[in-house]
């Protein structure tokens, strides 16, 4: 029961984590050295999130597609 809730909310939790990382990097960079540092930190965090978070989002998408195929084959 709990494992299904975790699997179903996995994609949403990754999405929230990515947004929090991007927002905090913008705020952290801006407060440390100004506007351009904030934009640079945001760009760096975006690349990091694309590399790391993207892999997890692809896995979640594969899991969703497999579930759809299983439902079509089962009925």
Beta strands, then each sheet from edge to edge (+ up, - down):
end
